Amino acid sequence: MRWLEGFERCAELAARLPDTRWVYVADRECDIHEFMVRARRQPQIDWLIRATHNRCLAEGDHRWDRLALALVLGEVRLILPARPGRPGRSVVLTVRTERVTLHPKGGEPVTVTALRAREESPPAGVEPLDWRLLSNRPADTLDQATEWIQWYGTRWSIEVFFRIFKTGCRVEALQLSTLERLEPALAVYLIIAWRIQSLTLLGRTPPSCPAMPSWTRLNGKRSMSPFAAGPRR
């Protein structure tokens, strides 16, 4: 239910901000037929979910069996970051996409785009990276498919952000008794969590940047650091 409710909240915001592009990214728990049916009623919201089921198609075969025979759009190279027990490495993904109509037994047909980005030649003893994604958007070119992969790649950063928010800032330990007190506190901690993550990324992504505070004194004059105005894009 949380995935359905989250999309409903997104739809409410989209109605209030019609000039904003909305993208709803979800994990494998959101591979729910009911979600796709509901999301079809909100065409102003782009959605991307990681698939877990090999669903039946309208023609009688199965989604990933069909996609295995689709033409290759191209290859995408990315750097898989290191995690505990797993070193970082370069990955080359072979990308296939196809527009398909899902037709579950007793359910309403839904047309989606299926994308599979698979590592064909992983190192020896390493499980290949295999992303299976679904979206309401078309992906007829490699550039469009690459945008999907970039969208899904941000999911880990979102999880890290909420880990900082919940574990680092310990917001669940707040003992505030009213909503009027809790909401401002959460707003402040959201900014703190964002700045912590921003500083962490700055330390990793541009290693050539000097280690300097937000301002220094050069020849007796105050000089602003490029970090003072916010994170680099």
C-alpha positions as CSV (number, residue, x, y, z in Angstrom):
1,M,0.0,0.0,0.0
2,R,2.9,2.4,0.7
3,W,3.8,2.4,-3.0
4,L,0.2,3.2,-4.1
5,E,-0.2,5.9,-1.4
6,G,3.2,7.4,-2.4
7,F,2.1,7.7,-6.0
8,E,-1.2,9.3,-4.9
9,R,0.7,11.9,-3.0
10,C,2.8,12.5,-6.0
11,A,-0.3,12.9,-8.1
12,E,-1.7,15.5,-5.7
13,L,1.5,17.5,-5.9
14,A,1.6,17.2,-9.7
15,A,-1.9,18.7,-9.9
16,R,-0.7,21.7,-7.8
17,L,2.5,22.1,-9.9
18,P,1.5,21.4,-13.5
19,D,4.7,23.0,-15.0
20,T,7.0,20.6,-13.1
21,R,8.1,17.3,-14.5
22,W,7.5,14.4,-12.1
23,V,9.3,11.1,-12.1
24,Y,8.3,8.3,-9.7
25,V,11.1,5.8,-9.1
26,A,10.3,2.6,-7.2
27,D,12.0,-0.7,-6.3
28,R,10.9,-4.3,-7.0
29,E,8.2,-4.2,-4.3
30,C,6.3,-1.8,-6.6
31,D,6.0,-4.4,-9.5
32,I,2.2,-4.5,-8.8
33,H,-0.4,-4.7,-11.5
34,E,-2.7,-2.4,-9.6
35,F,0.0,0.3,-9.4
36,M,0.3,0.3,-13.2
37,V,-3.4,0.5,-13.7
38,R,-3.6,3.5,-11.3
39,A,-0.5,5.2,-12.8
40,R,-2.1,5.1,-16.3
41,R,-4.7,7.5,-15.0
42,Q,-2.0,10.1,-14.3
43,P,-0.2,10.6,-17.6
44,Q,1.5,13.7,-16.4
45,I,3.7,11.6,-14.1
46,D,6.6,9.5,-15.5
47,W,7.2,6.3,-13.6
48,L,10.0,3.8,-13.5
49,I,10.0,0.6,-11.4
50,R,12.4,-2.3,-11.2
51,A,10.6,-5.4,-12.2
52,T,10.5,-8.7,-10.3
53,H,7.8,-10.8,-12.1
54,N,8.0,-12.4,-15.5
55,R,4.4,-11.5,-16.4
56,C,2.2,-12.9,-19.1
57,L,1.8,-10.8,-22.3
58,A,-1.4,-10.4,-24.3
59,E,0.0,-12.7,-27.0
60,G,0.4,-15.6,-24.5
61,D,4.2,-15.6,-24.0
62,H,6.1,-14.0,-21.1
63,R,7.8,-10.6,-20.9
64,W,11.4,-11.4,-20.4
65,D,11.3,-14.3,-22.8
66,R,10.2,-11.9,-25.4
67,L,12.7,-9.2,-24.5
68,A,15.6,-11.7,-24.8
69,L,14.8,-11.8,-28.6
70,A,14.6,-8.1,-29.0
71,L,17.2,-6.1,-30.9
72,V,20.1,-4.6,-28.9
73,L,19.9,-0.8,-28.7
74,G,23.6,-0.5,-27.7
75,E,25.8,-0.6,-24.7
76,V,26.1,1.6,-21.6
77,R,29.3,1.8,-19.5
78,L,29.1,2.8,-15.8
79,I,31.2,2.6,-12.6
80,L,29.6,0.3,-10.0
81,P,30.6,1.9,-6.6
82,A,32.2,-0.2,-3.9
83,R,30.2,-1.6,-1.1
84,P,31.3,-3.7,2.0
85,G,32.6,-6.9,0.6
86,R,32.5,-5.8,-3.0
87,P,35.1,-3.6,-4.7
88,G,34.1,-1.0,-7.2
89,R,34.5,-1.9,-10.9
90,S,33.6,-0.8,-14.4
91,V,30.5,-2.4,-15.9
92,V,29.3,-2.6,-19.5
93,L,25.5,-3.3,-19.9
94,T,23.9,-4.5,-23.1
95,V,20.5,-2.7,-23.5
96,R,17.3,-4.1,-25.0
97,T,13.8,-2.5,-24.9
98,E,10.4,-3.4,-26.2
99,R,6.9,-2.0,-25.9
100,V,4.6,-4.8,-24.5
101,T,1.1,-5.3,-23.2
102,L,0.8,-7.1,-19.9
103,H,-2.4,-9.2,-19.6
104,P,-2.7,-10.9,-16.3
105,K,-5.4,-13.5,-15.8
106,G,-8.6,-11.7,-14.8
107,G,-6.8,-8.3,-14.9
108,E,-6.9,-5.2,-17.0
109,P,-4.4,-5.1,-19.8
110,V,-1.6,-2.5,-19.4
111,T,0.9,-1.4,-22.0
112,V,4.4,-0.6,-20.7
113,T,7.9,-0.4,-22.0
114,A,10.2,-3.1,-20.7
115,L,14.0,-2.5,-20.5
116,R,16.7,-5.0,-19.7
117,A,20.3,-3.8,-19.1
118,R,22.5,-6.9,-18.6
119,E,26.2,-7.4,-18.1
120,E,27.1,-10.0,-20.7
121,S,30.8,-10.5,-19.7
122,P,31.2,-10.1,-15.9
123,P,34.6,-11.0,-14.2
124,A,35.1,-14.6,-13.2
125,G,33.2,-15.5,-10.1
126,V,31.1,-12.3,-10.1
127,E,27.3,-12.3,-10.5
128,P,26.4,-10.2,-13.6
129,L,24.6,-7.0,-13.1
130,D,21.0,-7.4,-14.5
131,W,18.5,-4.5,-14.3
132,R,15.0,-5.2,-15.5
133,L,13.0,-2.0,-15.6
134,L,9.4,-1.0,-16.5
135,S,8.1,2.5,-17.4
136,N,5.2,4.2,-19.0
137,R,7.6,6.2,-21.2
138,P,8.9,5.0,-24.6
139,A,12.6,4.0,-24.9
140,D,13.2,3.6,-28.6
141,T,16.8,4.9,-28.6
142,L,19.9,4.3,-26.6
143,D,19.8,7.8,-25.2
144,Q,16.3,7.3,-23.9
145,A,17.3,4.0,-22.3
146,T,20.4,5.6,-20.8
147,E,18.2,8.2,-19.1
148,W,16.2,5.4,-17.5
149,I,19.3,3.8,-16.2
150,Q,20.5,7.1,-14.8
151,W,17.1,7.6,-13.1
152,Y,17.3,4.2,-11.5
153,G,20.9,4.8,-10.5
154,T,19.8,7.6,-8.3
155,R,17.8,5.2,-6.1
156,W,20.8,4.2,-4.1
157,S,21.6,7.9,-3.3
158,I,18.0,8.3,-2.1
159,E,18.4,5.4,0.3
160,V,21.7,6.8,1.6
161,F,20.0,10.2,2.2
162,F,17.2,8.6,4.3
163,R,19.8,6.5,6.2
164,I,21.6,9.8,7.1
165,F,18.2,11.3,8.0
166,K,17.0,8.4,10.2
167,T,20.2,6.9,11.6
168,G,22.6,9.8,11.5
169,C,20.2,12.5,12.6
170,R,18.2,10.1,14.7
171,V,14.9,11.7,13.9
172,E,12.9,8.7,15.1
173,A,14.2,9.4,18.6
174,L,12.6,12.9,18.7
175,Q,10.3,13.2,21.7
176,L,8.1,15.9,20.3
177,S,4.5,15.5,21.3
178,T,2.7,17.6,18.7
179,L,2.7,17.8,14.9
180,E,3.3,21.6,15.1
181,R,6.6,20.9,16.8
182,L,7.6,17.8,14.8
183,E,7.2,19.2,11.3
184,P,9.6,22.1,11.8
185,A,12.1,19.8,13.4
186,L,12.0,17.3,10.6
187,A,12.3,20.2,8.1
188,V,15.6,21.3,9.8
189,Y,16.9,17.8,9.9
190,L,16.1,17.3,6.2
191,I,18.4,20.2,5.4
192,I,21.1,18.9,7.7
193,A,20.9,15.4,6.0
194,W,21.1,17.0,2.6
195,R,24.2,19.0,3.5
196,I,25.9,16.0,5.0
197,Q,25.3,14.0,1.8
198,S,26.3,16.9,-0.4
199,L,29.6,17.3,1.4
200,T,30.2,13.6,1.2
201,L,29.7,13.6,-2.5
202,L,31.8,16.6,-3.0
203,G,34.7,14.8,-1.3
204,R,34.3,11.8,-3.6
205,T,33.4,13.2,-7.1
206,P,35.9,16.1,-7.6
207,P,39.1,14.9,-6.0
208,S,41.1,17.8,-7.6
209,C,39.2,20.4,-5.6
210,P,41.2,22.0,-2.8
211,A,40.4,21.1,0.8
212,M,39.4,24.6,2.0
213,P,36.6,26.0,4.1
214,S,33.7,28.1,2.8
215,W,36.0,31.2,2.9
216,T,39.7,31.9,3.4
217,R,41.8,35.0,3.7
218,L,44.1,35.7,0.8
219,N,46.4,38.7,1.1
220,G,44.2,40.1,3.9
221,K,41.0,39.9,1.7
222,R,38.1,37.5,2.2
223,S,37.7,35.1,-0.7
224,M,34.6,33.0,-1.3
225,S,35.0,29.3,-2.0
226,P,33.0,27.8,-4.9
227,F,31.3,25.6,-2.2
228,A,29.8,28.5,-0.4
229,A,26.9,28.9,-2.8
230,G,25.9,25.3,-2.7
231,P,26.8,22.0,-4.3
232,R,28.2,21.8,-7.8
233,R,26.0,20.3,-10.5
